[in-house]
Amino acid sequence: MTSLFPAEDPGLERRRQIEHKQAVLVQLGDQLRGLTTAEQITDAASSLCGMAMQATRAGYGVVDEVDELVDVRPEWRRDAATESVAGVHRFRDFGSYIDNLHRGEVVSIADVALDPRTSPHRQAFRNLGITALLNVPLMRAGQLKGLLLVHDDKPRTWTPEEIAFAHGVADRTWAAMATADAVAQLRALNERLEREVQQRTADRNRLWQLSTDLNVITRFDGEITAANPAWERVLGWHEGELLGRTLFELIHPDDRPQVVEATVALGAGAPFPPLETRCRHHDGSYRSISWSAATGDGLIFAAGRDVSAAKALQLAEEKLRQSQKLEAVGQLTGGVAHDFNNLLTVISTSVALLRRPATSPERRERAIDAIARTVTRAARLTGQLLAFARRQALTPSVFDAAHNVEAIVDMIGTLVGARIEVVTDMAPGCFIDADSGQFDTAIVNLAVNARDAMDGAGRLSVTVRRVDELPALRLHAAEQGDYVAVSVTDTGCGIGPDELQRIFEPFYTTKPVGQGTGLGLSQVFGFAKQSGGDVEVRSTVGQGTSFTLYFPLAGAGMTQAVDATPARALEDAARGGTVLIIEDNPEVAEAVDATLKELGYATVLVTDAGQALMVLDSGWDRFSAVFSDVVMAGMDGVALAREIRQRWSKLPVVLTSGYSHVLVEQADHGFPLIAKPYDVDTLAQAMLAAIDGDGVRPLPPGHAGLPVALRSFLDDAQAETRRQAELDALQILDTPPEAAFDDLVRMAADICGTPIALVSLIDRGRQWFKAKVGLEATETPREFAFCEHAIQQPDQLMVVEDATKDHRFASNPLVTSDPNIRFYAGAPLVSSAGFALGTLCVIAPSSRQLDGRQSEMLRHLAEEAVKRLEQRRDRLRQTP
């Protein structure tokens, strides 16, 4: 029988379902736009999805991918009878389909009992009322973060349209959740920022209220718009009285111009300069205020600190210092008067004896000797005073402090006596730039003080070492750097804390009357400070005292002073000629004039630099030399000497002074200097040395008056002393072989094609081999060393192609016998300080030559050897 109604088109029904689901998606989008939390979003999406798909339940789960857990949030259920699956579940308890989800694949299972991924766990699904399931993974950055789940309690084949619909719901929900999360984060950020702004505003308000400094906001015309409570506490003005006033009204009239100038500059964008003004108190008095200010939003923000008390304290301290200065001057005056009166008494009585006709020749000779000794004592006294005042014209030179101590240690032993044991500990290479004589005097002064502190019995230790810091002393902060520390330590009675504060004061002494002048330690202190160092004192009463002098370690390349006492007979000390004398003291000028004439010179005497230049302008070439005092009115002697050097470079200048701040401040003036008082021999030798020279080069300390050949010999000796110290500092001599250097000599032998290669270091009486190939000996006498000749020209490669034909080496035992050297090539090992310490050399028993490449490689290997030597030294220094 034919139906009265035609059958419905299946395609039409499918289109209706698709249109319905699309409408649901549109509806979902509309609903999600008004939602702000993840719970609201998932609830809305779950209910629409579950109803549209006519499922048993629908919901969302958050996935822990590492532990493979899913936290199912409260889901939509078809009716109350449907059991909830909300809660945390382990994926593997329900099968293996999580592997699909990890890969971002949709899981659609029509019947969990039949699908191989879930069938082994069908009972777990049955317990939850799940027969068919659809899971859509929610991925972020390739990671599984969540899923949309749809369940049915009957077997069900999920159509492509349903899967697509579920995808659409999941995508929209995921996007809405991300948006909601971002909005929530932004809202939280805004709330946090708002709280911080409120907190900072409250903090600033508290600072504004609590600050003891004056805080004020003004317009650029000075009108005050806000003032903090400190104004009332400091200046007596409360804010109500200040608002509407100009700040300029409160500034002292004399200070207003600079305040206006600073305000204008601030408005033009310039920084606010440090400014201190007087501000009027409410009672009409003034306070000193130190200001700082900045601009912003068309206003000036200023802060002022009351420095009235600090200025009063500063003034009080200045008065105290002045009082202390006056007290020190009083002590100084009394001490100097006492000592000089004693000296003048000796001179006065001796002169009186000389004036008496009846005085015998022997007594006359003794009187003359007494005057000479007294002059020497007076010079020593003034030298100590100037050293304390740091105004002595020292003659600095570079010398090894350890060497100087060793040179005077026998004298110290004699001074302190046999019952005091003297021990020394000297480190090598402790070069300092100071006055050698004053250094020795300082050490002797400390040793004598130590002797007295030990009452003639005990132990005296003198150590010289390098340190890397000048410690904090007398309110001065510690300074990092290379220093030489010279310590004199005794086992005596020690110094009490009260006395320790005064020991460097001039004429302060704890010794009985007649046993000390109180200038010894002041000389030590002044000398150390003037030499760029300081003095540290550590003392324990009953145990002993240690004085440590610190000096900056002398830089490389400086010349070491050699103690040389020139011996020249007075009758040989003159060369004739004319000397221009500049001296403004009539008595001294008369004495110098008479002395130079006695020595055979003609003289021209003027009293100042201006007259001297006029005389020289009229004919400088008639003079053999210029002899000038340093301290003069107008142009000083150093400035005059430099002017003469610039205009008449061939004319030698000799300076003399007993004291000058110019010499202290310009110790490197570069002119020969003789200190007052001086004797005739010293003057004669200084003039002769200047005239014998070229008139341009200054005389180095200790070399004045020496013949040119002897000066050259001494210069060579100094250079060798420094070179040897540099070698000792490497700590390389007599150490075992090291691969770092053995590799270099093997390379040298291979490159140059020689059987022997050496790293040879020239020591005091030998050449010692740090690395060698092809030779059994470890050292040879220095007098036979080819390398001794090589280091004399440190910038050249020394090559001897045939030693038997070289007059320097033909009879050398190393040539005439084993190892029968014929060929030698040595590249000097030149340290970074410029000293040639040895060579990297190659040797052969037959004559040969080096080509350009071999020569260059030998130089390169020598440079590498020096680099490794110095790196090794630096590592040793860093090792505790």
Secondary structure as GFF3:
##gff-version 3
##sequence-region A 1 880
A	DSSP	alpha_helix	10	33	.	.	.	ID=ss1
A	DSSP	alpha_helix	38	52	.	.	.	ID=ss2
A	DSSP	beta_strand	57	64	.	.	.	ID=ss3
A	DSSP	beta_strand	69	72	.	.	.	ID=ss4
A	DSSP	beta_strand	76	77	.	.	.	ID=ss5
A	DSSP	beta_strand	87	90	.	.	.	ID=ss6
A	DSSP	three_ten_helix	91	94	.	.	.	ID=ss7
A	DSSP	alpha_helix	98	102	.	.	.	ID=ss8
A	DSSP	beta_strand	107	109	.	.	.	ID=ss9
A	DSSP	three_ten_helix	119	121	.	.	.	ID=ss10
A	DSSP	alpha_helix	122	127	.	.	.	ID=ss11
A	DSSP	beta_strand	132	140	.	.	.	ID=ss12
A	DSSP	beta_strand	143	152	.	.	.	ID=ss13
A	DSSP	alpha_helix	160	210	.	.	.	ID=ss14
A	DSSP	beta_strand	214	218	.	.	.	ID=ss15
A	DSSP	beta_strand	224	227	.	.	.	ID=ss16
A	DSSP	alpha_helix	230	235	.	.	.	ID=ss17
A	DSSP	alpha_helix	239	242	.	.	.	ID=ss18
A	DSSP	three_ten_helix	247	250	.	.	.	ID=ss19
A	DSSP	alpha_helix	256	267	.	.	.	ID=ss20
A	DSSP	beta_strand	275	280	.	.	.	ID=ss21
A	DSSP	beta_strand	286	296	.	.	.	ID=ss22
A	DSSP	beta_strand	299	306	.	.	.	ID=ss23
A	DSSP	alpha_helix	308	355	.	.	.	ID=ss24
A	DSSP	alpha_helix	361	388	.	.	.	ID=ss25
A	DSSP	beta_strand	396	400	.	.	.	ID=ss26
A	DSSP	alpha_helix	401	416	.	.	.	ID=ss27
A	DSSP	beta_strand	420	426	.	.	.	ID=ss28
A	DSSP	beta_strand	431	435	.	.	.	ID=ss29
A	DSSP	alpha_helix	436	453	.	.	.	ID=ss30
A	DSSP	beta_strand	458	470	.	.	.	ID=ss31
A	DSSP	beta_strand	479	490	.	.	.	ID=ss32
A	DSSP	alpha_helix	497	500	.	.	.	ID=ss33
A	DSSP	alpha_helix	520	530	.	.	.	ID=ss34
A	DSSP	beta_strand	534	540	.	.	.	ID=ss35
A	DSSP	beta_strand	544	552	.	.	.	ID=ss36
A	DSSP	three_ten_helix	570	572	.	.	.	ID=ss37
A	DSSP	beta_strand	578	582	.	.	.	ID=ss38
A	DSSP	alpha_helix	586	598	.	.	.	ID=ss39
A	DSSP	beta_strand	602	606	.	.	.	ID=ss40
A	DSSP	alpha_helix	609	617	.	.	.	ID=ss41
A	DSSP	three_ten_helix	620	622	.	.	.	ID=ss42
A	DSSP	beta_strand	625	629	.	.	.	ID=ss43
A	DSSP	alpha_helix	637	647	.	.	.	ID=ss44
A	DSSP	beta_strand	653	657	.	.	.	ID=ss45
A	DSSP	alpha_helix	661	665	.	.	.	ID=ss46
A	DSSP	beta_strand	673	675	.	.	.	ID=ss47
A	DSSP	alpha_helix	680	692	.	.	.	ID=ss48
A	DSSP	alpha_helix	708	729	.	.	.	ID=ss49
A	DSSP	alpha_helix	739	752	.	.	.	ID=ss50
A	DSSP	beta_strand	756	762	.	.	.	ID=ss51
A	DSSP	beta_strand	766	773	.	.	.	ID=ss52
A	DSSP	beta_strand	779	781	.	.	.	ID=ss53
A	DSSP	three_ten_helix	782	784	.	.	.	ID=ss54
A	DSSP	alpha_helix	786	790	.	.	.	ID=ss55
A	DSSP	beta_strand	798	800	.	.	.	ID=ss56
A	DSSP	three_ten_helix	803	805	.	.	.	ID=ss57
A	DSSP	alpha_helix	813	816	.	.	.	ID=ss58
A	DSSP	beta_strand	823	830	.	.	.	ID=ss59
A	DSSP	beta_strand	836	844	.	.	.	ID=ss60
A	DSSP	alpha_helix	852	878	.	.	.	ID=ss61
###
